[in-house]
Amino acid sequence: MTPSALRGGIRRGAVRIRAGLGFWPFLLVVCVAAITATDALLLELSTSYFSSGYNSAYVGGVALRIGYFAGSAILDAALVLGVWALLLPLLTALRVSWLRRYVLAGAGACVIPMSLNIVRHNLYAVLGQRMSLSLLARASEGDKGALLLEFVEGAPLGGLVVVTLLGAIGMATLLVLARRIERRFPQAERSFAPPPSARLALASVALVVVGTVILALPASNASSLRFGLARKPAATLLTRAVQWSTDVDRDGFGFLSEPTDPDPFDASIRPFAIDEPGNGIDEDGVGGDHPLDFAPVAVVEAPLPRGGRKPSFLLIFLESFRADLIDGRLGDREITPVLNRLAREGSSTQHAFVHSPFTIASRAQLFGGRYVNRPGETTLIDDFKQRGYTVAHFSGQDETFGDSEALLGVERADVFYDARQDIELRTSDSTSPASLQISWKTLLERTRTFLEGHDPDDPLFLYVNIVDTHHPYNHDQLDAVLPGKPIPRREIGPDNRDWVWATYANDAANVDRAVGQLLEMWNDHLDGRDGAVLVTADHGQAFYEQGLLGHGQSLDEKQTRVPLIVIGIGGDWPEPLGLADVRGLLRRNLSLPVGAATPRAHFVPDPERSILQFVPYIDEPRWIGLRNLDRLAAYNLRFHRLVLLDDDDQSLPIPEGDEDSLRNEIIWNWEAVHRSAR
């Protein structure tokens, strides 16, 4: 068959399809297919939804993928028909000719969802993790300038400009062709007569109802399906419309809220409201009225010592560092020989956890000694400054992101360094605050320079934040410490889980090497003087154990358990231990004179002790939980589901008759912290 004959056959086939469907139904199919395909492509590029799902869900298997595309088509059809119901009367009133009206209707239906999707994709390109506009706003403390900087500096705006120009050129070309066709075939006008707007609106409303049911049903049964569909522009617009129309009392919660409004007619009763104890009202709709006599779990507190030892203190803080890396192996090789040795020579615990598996929150809890730390409150920096220490803060990331500078109190440090001061040596593609990072080699070189100029007789609090183990777990300044080739970013996925883990293990081995070199220069600096060291991390990292890659998605052990190693500090340290306990424990034990406490930290199991965990934020959490020595009791506030997990994240049966009391204990602890943090 000749090329011209093939083209003729394709044209005749398209004509038959259009004739069978009608021109407007054919345009509807084309628009829905274009929007659905664009949504799926950008969702995959942004969150690896169909492959790996870093910090997001992913859909694996034929059934879920069919469900996604079927639901996507219904949502997009509702949007297209709704746009036409509004747009076509306007084009008619403006006397736009028949074929150009057809072209503009198709373009108008596509431009809204595609534009929103491109903007959302650029946001994900900046962060490289599961992050919505609302969460980014929270992380940036509402700083619109920071939001704009994130988008402009980190996003691939060149591609956006190219797409916009190509779209404008294509639109202009179609309109010119439409004008020529109108002149040549005026008799075809009748075939392009649009359906009545009332019929379009009715069809749109019917599909909106179906779409609303689709968005409501998967919430508790197929969260991965819900994740993908909810991020479609059509779903976003539909959800906002349904929320607004069903939010009778205008408290921000409607039919599709997660959780739903416990009292649709009383704005004072809504999800996540502050529950005032003993007033007879359940303001947040869970757990009943908060009891007046309830005693919540508390972090370790201790007064600031006035005398005692003043050892120089090194706090090593690791990014995305799983606790099971300690004593872990890749084949026959130790991943972290230095940290393994430190754990043997000092003291370490298997029961250290973060309260919320996010970097910003975890560091603030460590420094502030509170479940929720606010800018301007005192931190570890103030404790050491008040005792006459020089405070030096060295970080491999940008400390402006999430208002970390204010949360940690670094403006009160005597010496400050972060990635911004070596921006040209960065390991990240972007210079935006959320992404900017430098390698451990650059960080240690700057730390070395500082230590060489510091008087070792002057007590020093030195904080060093090593960030190399952040996703995608590899950059060109890492050494090949362990055998194997690093996985390319495009290959990261559940099918390559072992390869991803091996790449991460080599990254962790580099960090371990960094810790070894840092300790060498620290000991050389002290030259036998009194000193102490504490090593911990901001959160763990899931590698598809629960079908997820990343952190900040749940309270499971892989994401929330962290290493904690103590050297040169004695005293009793309770287990389980949260990062917010560390400030009080340092106040209590760091300054104890030799002979007044055990020479090494003594980790004491306490079966009665629990720590509060939550994700993502204390005021609007998805999960809240209480973790003790051997289990996690967690409650999902969005779907009102209670689970009990052992220390391997395996489900445990809830003892008969204990469900209500266990759920209320979790809720009341969260309410107490939520109230105190307002």
Beta strands, then each sheet from edge to edge (+ up, - down):
strand 1: 312-318
strand 2: 329-330
strand 3: 333-334
strand 4: 347-348
strand 5: 352-353
strand 6: 390-395
strand 7: 415-417
strand 8: 460-466
strand 9: 531-537
strand 10: 542-543
strand 11: 549-550
strand 12: 565-567
strand 13: 572-575
strand 14: 577-578
strand 15: 602-605
strand 16: 611-615
strand 17: 623-627
strand 18: 631-636
strand 19: 641-646
sheet 1: 4+ 12- 9+ 1+ 8+ 6+ 7+
sheet 2: 2+ 3-
sheet 3: 5+ 14+
sheet 4: 10+ 11-
sheet 5: 13+ 15+
sheet 6: 16+ 17- 18+ 19-
end
